[in-house]
């Protein structure tokens, strides 16, 4: 099955639909403008829709599978994920990167740590859960200088 993303006037994905491979093959083939026109004729644009672009479910074409909120970059011919936080920037591969490298220390005192980005302080935060029923929650902040989790 082929997947097509509907774009609004800002090239933002507003929906993704599935189209038969046979229909795509019979109308120009994968990633062709003819296939996009076929889909537009088959499924008229929604209220804000202006174009259809094929997306690869397994990410083999156009960087990654398009989801709602992704943006299609026509110059690079790829879909870009939404910016997760204001402080994050795109790297040369068009992947969002935090201003602080993601810690590779995934345990504290032999307990797995759940790692999340904390935008107000632009730092990685973590939580461990221990106790008989995992009822004890401990919060940590990543210290990028000493490369360790510090309890907060």
Helices and strands as residue ranges (DSSP letters): E 2-7, E 13-19, H 21-25, H 33-42, E 51-55, E 71-73, E 78-80, E 89-90, E 96-97, E 107-108, E 111-112, E 114-118, G 119-121, E 123-130, E 136-143, E 148-151
